[in-house]
Amino acid sequence: MAKPLEQFEIKTLVDIPLGGLDASFTNASAFMVISVAAVTLFLTVGMRRRALVPGRWQSMAELSYQFVAHLVRENVGTEGRRYFPFIFTLFMFILFSNMIGLIPYAFTVTSHIIVTFALALVVFLGVTLIAIIKHRLRFFSFFMPPGVPLYMAPLLVPIEIISYLARPVTLSLRLFANMMAGHTMLKVFAGFIVVLGLGGIAPIAVIVLLYGLEVIVAVLQAYVFTILTCLYLHDALHLH
């Protein structure tokens, strides 16, 4: 029986030594490329005809666009429109990476902390840079909530700074943990089916339910990552 954590192993497909670094093309790299290609194909095919009465693919593409546009509008405001392409790209990449990972024998790139942390770090550095460029030194007032007595600053400022610096960690851990835990459970129950053979009707029923739950979690985690990005961007643009 296969080990439940074996599905998360990074395997080298093309060995690329670059000086003292290992820049090999791995299964994780391959599935990130596949995710980007799948998003591109989905949007290109969906919007190719631009019909007045949209078909199934065009409706799905338009709904994806409108869904993220609504998130940006409601959580960032009109100033967030210029950042919509990045947020839309982020949502679609995470969503397709999560969904592709549910295909049997596929690889889930968002189940690796290095991938989710890289995404979270890009968001964190981006919104911090936006805030500093827009507000300059006033940006540091973010760490001192308005209306708080000055004598509370030595206590509150360190707490606010730690909370702010923890954003990329919590953002990445949430996505990574949910993807890894769900896929591990699916693998465990799939192993029971192999061992029990025809007697594994109960595990089959459970794994079908778990698979449906994982589809919901895959969509939900893409949504959570995106809406938190919007909230962080709102803080960067408006401070308090």
C-alpha positions in Angstrom: 0.0 0.0 0.0 1.4 3.4 -1.0 2.4 5.8 1.8 -0.1 8.7 2.3 2.7 11.3 2.2 4.4 9.8 -0.8 2.2 12.0 -3.1 3.9 15.1 -1.8 7.4 14.1 -2.8 9.3 16.4 -5.1 10.8 14.5 -8.1 13.3 15.8 -10.5 12.2 15.6 -14.2 15.0 17.5 -15.8 18.3 18.0 -13.9 19.5 21.6 -14.4 22.6 22.5 -12.3 23.1 26.2 -12.2 26.4 27.1 -10.6 26.1 25.9 -7.0 22.3 25.9 -7.2 19.8 23.2 -8.1 17.5 24.7 -10.7 16.0 21.4 -11.8 12.6 21.2 -13.4 10.5 19.1 -11.0 7.0 17.6 -10.9 6.0 20.7 -8.9 7.4 23.0 -11.7 5.5 20.9 -14.3 2.2 21.2 -12.5 2.6 25.0 -12.0 3.1 25.3 -15.7 0.1 23.1 -16.3 -2.0 25.3 -14.0 -1.0 28.4 -15.8 -1.7 26.7 -19.2 -5.1 25.5 -18.0 -6.1 29.0 -16.8 -4.9 30.5 -20.1 -6.8 27.9 -22.1 -9.9 28.3 -20.0 -10.1 32.1 -20.4 -9.0 32.1 -24.1 -11.5 29.5 -25.2 -14.2 30.9 -23.0 -13.9 34.5 -24.4 -13.0 33.6 -27.9 -16.4 34.1 -29.5 -17.5 37.0 -27.2 -21.1 36.1 -27.9 -24.0 38.4 -26.8 -25.7 35.3 -25.4 -22.8 33.5 -23.7 -22.3 29.8 -23.9 -21.3 27.5 -21.1 -17.5 28.2 -21.2 -18.0 32.0 -21.7 -20.5 32.1 -18.8 -17.9 30.4 -16.5 -15.2 32.7 -17.6 -17.4 35.8 -17.1 -18.6 34.5 -13.7 -14.9 34.1 -12.6 -14.1 37.6 -13.7 -17.2 39.1 -12.1 -16.7 37.2 -8.9 -13.1 38.5 -8.4 -14.2 42.0 -9.5 -16.9 42.0 -6.9 -14.4 41.0 -4.2 -12.1 43.8 -5.2 -14.8 46.4 -5.4 -16.4 45.4 -2.0 -13.2 44.9 0.0 -10.7 47.4 -1.6 -12.9 50.1 -3.2 -12.5 52.0 -6.4 -8.7 52.4 -5.8 -8.3 48.6 -6.1 -9.3 48.5 -9.8 -5.7 49.0 -10.9 -4.7 45.9 -8.9 -7.5 43.7 -10.3 -5.3 41.9 -12.9 -2.9 40.7 -10.2 -5.7 39.6 -7.8 -7.6 37.8 -10.6 -4.4 36.0 -11.7 -3.7 35.0 -8.1 -7.2 33.6 -7.6 -7.3 31.7 -10.8 -3.8 30.2 -10.3 -4.6 29.0 -6.8 -8.0 27.7 -7.8 -6.7 25.7 -10.8 -3.7 24.4 -8.8 -6.1 23.2 -6.1 -8.5 21.6 -8.6 -5.9 20.0 -10.8 -4.4 18.5 -7.6 -7.6 16.6 -7.1 -7.1 14.6 -10.3 -5.8 11.1 -9.5 -2.0 10.8 -9.8 -1.7 14.6 -10.2 0.5 16.8 -8.0 -0.9 19.5 -5.8 1.6 22.4 -5.8 -0.4 24.3 -3.1 0.3 21.4 -0.7 3.9 22.6 -0.3 4.6 25.4 2.1 7.4 26.9 -0.1 4.8 27.5 -2.9 2.1 29.0 -0.6 4.7 31.1 1.3 6.2 32.4 -2.0 2.7 33.6 -3.0 2.0 35.1 0.4 5.4 36.8 0.5 4.7 38.4 -2.9 1.4 39.7 -1.6 2.9 40.9 1.7 5.8 42.7 0.0 3.6 44.2 -2.7 1.0 45.7 -0.3 3.7 47.0 2.0 5.5 48.7 -0.9 2.2 50.2 -2.1 1.5 51.5 1.4 5.0 53.1 1.8 4.9 54.7 -1.6 1.4 56.2 -1.0 1.7 57.2 2.6 5.5 57.5 3.1 6.3 58.0 6.8 2.6 58.1 7.7 2.6 54.3 6.9 4.1 53.7 10.4 1.0 55.1 12.0 -0.6 51.8 11.0 1.1 50.2 14.0 -0.5 52.7 16.4 -4.4 52.4 16.3 -6.1 55.8 16.4 -7.6 56.9 19.7 -5.2 54.8 21.8 -3.5 56.7 24.6 0.2 57.4 24.0 1.3 55.5 27.2 -0.1 52.3 25.6 2.3 52.6 22.7 5.2 50.5 24.2 2.7 47.6 24.5 0.6 48.0 21.4 3.2 48.9 18.8 5.2 45.6 19.2 2.0 43.6 19.1 0.9 45.3 15.9 4.3 44.9 14.3 4.4 41.2 15.1 0.8 40.8 13.9 1.7 42.5 10.6 4.9 40.5 10.0 2.9 37.3 10.7 0.6 37.9 7.8 2.6 36.0 5.1 3.1 33.1 7.6 -0.6 32.7 8.5 -1.7 33.3 4.9 0.6 30.6 3.6 0.0 28.1 6.4 -3.8 28.2 6.0 -3.7 27.2 2.3 -0.9 24.6 2.7 -2.4 22.9 5.8 -5.8 22.5 4.2 -4.5 21.1 1.0 -2.1 18.7 2.6 -4.5 17.4 5.3 -7.3 16.8 2.8 -5.1 15.0 0.3 -3.6 12.9 3.1 -7.1 11.8 4.2 -8.1 10.9 0.7 -4.9 8.8 0.3 -5.5 7.0 3.6 -9.1 6.0 2.7 -8.0 5.0 -0.8 -5.5 2.6 0.8 -8.3 1.0 2.8 -10.2 0.3 -0.5 -7.2 -1.4 -2.0 -6.7 -3.6 1.2 -10.4 -4.5 1.6 -11.1 -5.1 -2.0 -14.8 -5.8 -2.7 -15.5 -5.4 1.0 -14.4 -1.8 0.9 -17.8 -0.4 0.1 -17.9 1.8 3.2 -14.5 3.4 2.5 -15.6 4.0 -1.1 -18.7 5.9 0.2 -16.5 7.9 2.6 -13.9 8.7 -0.1 -16.7 10.0 -2.4 -17.9 12.3 0.4 -14.4 13.4 1.2 -13.7 14.1 -2.5 -16.7 16.3 -2.6 -15.6 18.1 0.5 -12.1 18.6 -1.0 -13.6 20.2 -4.0 -15.4 22.7 -1.8 -12.2 23.3 0.3 -10.2 23.8 -2.9 -12.6 26.6 -4.0 -13.0 28.0 -0.5 -9.2 28.3 0.1 -8.7 30.1 -3.2 -11.5 32.5 -2.1 -10.0 33.0 1.4 -6.5 33.7 0.0 -8.0 36.2 -2.4 -10.2 38.0 0.0 -7.4 38.3 2.6 -5.2 39.8 -0.1 -8.0 42.3 -0.8 -8.2 43.2 2.9 -4.4 43.6 3.2 -4.5 45.9 0.1 -7.3 47.9 1.6 -5.2 48.4 4.7 -2.3 49.5 2.6 -4.4 52.0 0.7 -6.4 53.4 3.5 -4.4 52.5 6.6 -7.0 52.8 9.5 
